[in-house]
Amino acid sequence: MKLYEKHEVNLTGDSLKEFVVKFYGPKETPYEGGVWRIKVELPDKYPFKSPSIGFMNKIYHPNIDFASGSVCLDVINQTWTPLYDLSNVFDSFIPQLLTYPNPTDPLNGDAASLYLHKPEDYNTRVVDYVKKYATEEALNGSANGGAGDMGDDGDSESSMSEYGDDDGDEDFDMEM
């Protein structure tokens, strides 16, 4: 599968329907240089139904839920056909989502508002999140920016560290 040529893929359970893909931020965006683990779940009706995806380490984006990492990918769900494969998701859909956020349909209202009203501050916040949560060190759980660290936002309601284990036992709902 083409996906394996460009992205590191690790199975998370006994099934081929759940796995984690290492994804790098698109060039010439504030996400450039970032690296994320994205959990993919293939539904029983795949490829006739789109996969569910969610970021396991934090990312600041209007269309990605801050607490759960769930991705609002209406483009995938509405335009998905069996002709697409997972390489479309990681080579086209997600890079386009990160490059061109849709602040009018947000999962993260704070990010959407900042993107619309203070784009420079939005870009700065994205870069800060990349440095803190989307580095190789953060993925490996180092003390500097591990997935469970909530940072300076004061938002300690939920931590994404529960989604950071590779054992596949977590319950990760990525459906919209």
Sine and cosine of phi, psi and omega as CSV:
sin_phi,cos_phi,sin_psi,cos_psi,sin_omega,cos_omega
0.00,0.00,0.69,-0.72,-0.04,-1.00
-0.83,0.56,-0.54,0.84,-0.01,-1.00
-0.80,0.60,-0.62,0.78,-0.06,-1.00
-0.93,0.37,-0.44,0.90,-0.03,-1.00
-0.95,0.32,-0.53,0.85,-0.09,-1.00
-0.95,-0.32,-0.33,0.95,-0.13,-0.99
-0.73,-0.68,0.64,-0.76,0.10,-1.00
-0.97,0.23,0.78,-0.62,-0.05,-1.00
-0.84,-0.55,0.75,-0.66,0.04,-1.00
-0.79,-0.61,0.77,-0.64,0.08,-1.00
-0.94,0.34,0.57,-0.82,-0.03,-1.00
-0.93,-0.36,-0.08,1.00,-0.02,-1.00
-0.44,-0.90,-0.28,-0.96,-0.02,-1.00
-0.98,0.21,-0.24,0.97,-0.10,-0.99
-0.97,-0.24,0.43,-0.90,0.12,-0.99
-0.99,0.16,0.05,1.00,-0.05,-1.00
-1.00,0.03,-0.17,0.99,0.02,-1.00
-0.76,-0.65,0.80,-0.60,0.01,-1.00
-0.39,-0.92,0.18,-0.98,0.00,-1.00
-0.87,-0.50,0.71,-0.71,0.01,-1.00
-0.91,-0.41,0.73,-0.69,0.10,-0.99
-0.99,0.10,0.84,-0.54,-0.11,-0.99
-0.84,-0.55,0.69,-0.73,0.01,-1.00
-0.96,-0.28,0.65,-0.76,-0.02,-1.00
-0.87,0.49,0.56,-0.83,-0.02,-1.00
-0.92,0.40,0.59,-0.81,0.04,-1.00
-0.90,0.43,0.46,-0.89,0.05,-1.00
0.88,0.47,0.50,0.86,0.14,-0.99
-0.75,-0.66,0.24,-0.97,0.07,-1.00
-0.91,0.42,-0.22,0.98,0.01,-1.00
-1.00,0.07,-0.14,0.99,-0.01,-1.00
-0.84,0.54,0.70,-0.72,-0.01,-1.00
1.00,-0.04,-0.22,0.98,0.01,-1.00
-0.99,0.12,0.45,-0.89,0.06,-1.00
-0.70,-0.71,0.77,-0.64,-0.06,-1.00
-0.81,-0.59,0.45,-0.89,0.22,-0.98
-0.99,-0.16,0.79,-0.61,-0.01,-1.00
-0.87,-0.50,0.84,-0.54,0.02,-1.00
-1.00,0.09,0.71,-0.70,-0.01,-1.00
-0.86,-0.51,0.75,-0.67,0.11,-0.99
-0.83,-0.55,0.82,-0.57,0.03,-1.00
-1.00,-0.06,0.82,-0.57,0.02,-1.00
-0.94,0.33,0.29,-0.96,0.01,-1.00
-0.83,0.56,-0.53,0.85,-0.06,-1.00
-1.00,-0.05,0.18,0.98,0.08,-1.00
-0.89,0.45,0.70,-0.71,0.23,0.97
-1.00,-0.05,0.16,0.99,-0.01,-1.00
-0.99,0.17,-0.27,0.96,0.09,-1.00
-0.82,-0.57,0.61,-0.79,-0.07,-1.00
-0.93,0.37,0.45,-0.89,0.06,-1.00
-0.96,0.29,0.37,-0.93,0.14,-0.99
-0.99,-0.13,0.69,-0.73,0.00,-1.00
-0.72,-0.70,0.48,-0.88,0.03,-1.00
-0.38,-0.92,0.62,-0.78,0.03,-1.00
-0.97,0.25,0.73,-0.69,-0.02,-1.00
-1.00,-0.03,-0.50,0.86,0.14,-0.99
-0.95,-0.30,0.37,-0.93,-0.18,-0.98
-0.90,0.44,0.56,-0.83,0.08,-1.00
-0.56,-0.83,0.63,-0.78,0.00,-1.00
-0.98,-0.19,0.94,-0.35,-0.09,-1.00
-0.34,-0.94,0.63,-0.78,-0.02,-1.00
-0.86,0.51,-0.50,0.86,-0.12,-0.99
-0.96,-0.27,0.29,0.96,0.04,-1.00
-0.79,-0.61,0.83,-0.55,-0.04,-1.00
-0.90,0.43,0.80,-0.61,-0.06,-1.00
-0.89,0.46,-0.68,0.74,-0.11,-0.99
-0.97,0.22,-0.64,0.77,-0.12,-0.99
-0.96,-0.27,-0.35,0.94,-0.07,-1.00
0.99,0.11,0.02,1.00,0.01,-1.00
-0.86,0.50,0.63,-0.78,-0.03,-1.00
-0.96,-0.27,0.77,-0.64,0.10,-1.00
-1.00,0.01,0.99,-0.11,-0.03,-1.00
-0.89,-0.45,0.93,0.38,0.05,-1.00
-0.83,0.55,-0.55,0.83,0.01,-1.00
-0.86,0.51,-0.70,0.72,0.02,-1.00
-0.92,0.40,-0.77,0.64,-0.09,-1.00
-0.90,0.43,-0.60,0.80,-0.07,-1.00
-0.99,0.10,-0.48,0.87,-0.09,-1.00
-0.94,-0.35,0.03,1.00,-0.05,-1.00
-0.87,0.49,0.71,-0.70,0.14,-0.99
-0.72,-0.70,0.34,-0.94,0.05,-1.00
-0.88,0.47,-0.20,0.98,0.04,-1.00
-0.96,0.29,-0.39,0.92,0.05,-1.00
-0.98,0.20,0.40,-0.92,0.13,-0.99
-0.70,-0.71,-0.07,-1.00,-0.08,-1.00
-0.91,0.41,-0.44,0.90,0.06,-1.00
-0.90,0.45,-0.54,0.84,0.08,-1.00
-0.88,0.48,-0.65,0.76,-0.02,-1.00
-0.89,0.46,-0.74,0.67,-0.12,-0.99
-1.00,0.01,-0.35,0.94,0.02,-1.00
-0.99,-0.15,-0.31,0.95,-0.04,-1.00
-0.79,-0.61,-0.88,0.47,-0.16,-0.99
-0.87,0.49,-0.80,0.60,-0.05,-1.00
-0.93,0.37,-0.70,0.71,0.08,-1.00
-0.85,0.53,-0.63,0.78,0.04,-1.00
-0.92,0.40,-0.64,0.77,0.03,-1.00
-0.88,0.48,-0.69,0.72,0.00,-1.00
-0.94,0.33,-0.55,0.83,-0.01,-1.00
-0.97,0.24,-0.60,0.80,-0.06,-1.00
-0.78,-0.63,0.97,0.24,0.01,-1.00
-0.87,0.49,0.43,-0.90,0.07,-1.00
-0.93,-0.37,1.00,-0.02,-0.07,-1.00
-0.96,0.29,-0.14,0.99,0.00,-1.00
-0.99,0.10,-0.14,0.99,0.03,-1.00
-0.71,-0.71,0.90,0.44,-0.17,-0.98
-1.00,0.09,0.48,-0.88,0.28,-0.96
-0.98,-0.20,-0.36,0.93,0.05,-1.00
-0.86,-0.51,1.00,-0.10,-0.07,-1.00
-0.89,0.46,-0.59,0.81,0.03,-1.00
-0.89,0.46,-0.73,0.68,0.01,-1.00
-0.90,0.43,-0.64,0.77,0.01,-1.00
-0.89,0.45,-0.70,0.71,0.00,-1.00
-0.90,0.44,-0.70,0.71,0.01,-1.00
-0.90,0.44,-0.66,0.75,0.02,-1.00
-0.86,0.50,-0.67,0.74,-0.03,-1.00
-0.97,0.26,-0.66,0.75,-0.19,-0.98
-0.98,-0.21,-0.44,0.90,0.00,-1.00
-0.61,-0.79,0.95,0.31,-0.09,-1.00
-0.85,0.52,-0.54,0.84,0.03,-1.00
-0.91,0.41,-0.66,0.75,0.03,-1.00
-0.92,0.40,-0.60,0.80,0.06,-1.00
-0.86,0.51,-0.77,0.64,-0.01,-1.00
-0.87,0.50,-0.64,0.77,0.04,-1.00
-0.89,0.45,-0.69,0.73,0.01,-1.00
-0.90,0.44,-0.67,0.74,0.04,-1.00
-0.86,0.51,-0.74,0.67,-0.01,-1.00
-0.88,0.48,-0.66,0.76,0.04,-1.00
-0.88,0.48,-0.68,0.73,0.03,-1.00
-0.90,0.43,-0.63,0.78,0.03,-1.00
-0.87,0.49,-0.73,0.68,-0.03,-1.00
-0.90,0.43,-0.57,0.82,-0.10,-1.00
-1.00,0.04,-0.61,0.79,-0.16,-0.99
-0.86,-0.50,-0.20,0.98,-0.14,-0.99
-0.83,-0.56,0.75,0.66,0.10,-1.00
-0.89,-0.45,0.24,-0.97,0.07,-1.00
-0.85,0.52,-0.63,0.78,0.01,-1.00
-0.89,0.45,-0.67,0.74,0.01,-1.00
-0.90,0.44,-0.64,0.77,0.02,-1.00
-0.90,0.43,-0.54,0.84,-0.02,-1.00
-1.00,0.05,0.05,1.00,0.12,-0.99
0.99,0.16,0.45,0.89,0.04,-1.00
-0.94,0.35,0.26,-0.97,-0.04,-1.00
-0.91,0.41,-0.40,0.92,-0.04,-1.00
-1.00,-0.01,1.00,0.07,0.10,-0.99
1.00,-0.02,0.48,0.88,0.06,-1.00
-0.87,0.49,0.32,-0.95,-0.11,-0.99
-0.88,0.48,-0.42,0.91,-0.03,-1.00
-1.00,0.07,-0.14,0.99,-0.04,-1.00
-0.99,0.17,0.84,-0.54,-0.08,-1.00
-1.00,0.07,-0.15,0.99,0.10,-1.00
0.97,0.23,-0.40,-0.92,-0.13,-0.99
-1.00,-0.03,0.07,1.00,-0.08,-1.00
-0.96,0.26,-0.27,0.96,-0.05,-1.00
0.97,0.25,0.10,0.99,-0.03,-1.00
-1.00,-0.05,1.00,-0.03,-0.02,-1.00
-0.96,-0.28,0.22,0.98,-0.02,-1.00
-0.87,0.49,-0.65,0.76,-0.05,-1.00
-0.63,-0.78,0.57,-0.82,0.03,-1.00
-0.83,-0.56,0.65,-0.76,0.00,-1.00
-0.99,0.15,0.00,1.00,-0.02,-1.00
-0.88,0.47,-0.45,0.89,0.03,-1.00
-0.91,0.41,-0.31,0.95,0.02,-1.00
-0.99,-0.15,0.06,1.00,-0.11,-0.99
-1.00,0.00,-0.11,0.99,-0.02,-1.00
-0.99,0.17,0.56,-0.83,-0.01,-1.00
-1.00,-0.07,0.17,0.99,-0.11,-0.99
-0.99,0.13,-0.21,0.98,0.09,-1.00
0.98,0.22,0.10,0.99,-0.02,-1.00
-1.00,0.05,-0.21,0.98,-0.05,-1.00
-0.95,0.31,0.37,-0.93,0.02,-1.00
-0.98,-0.21,0.97,-0.26,-0.16,-0.99
-0.88,-0.48,0.97,-0.23,-0.04,-1.00
-1.00,-0.04,0.92,-0.40,-0.03,-1.00
-0.92,-0.38,0.13,0.99,0.01,-1.00
-0.97,0.24,0.49,-0.87,0.04,-1.00
-1.00,-0.05,0.00,0.00,0.00,0.00
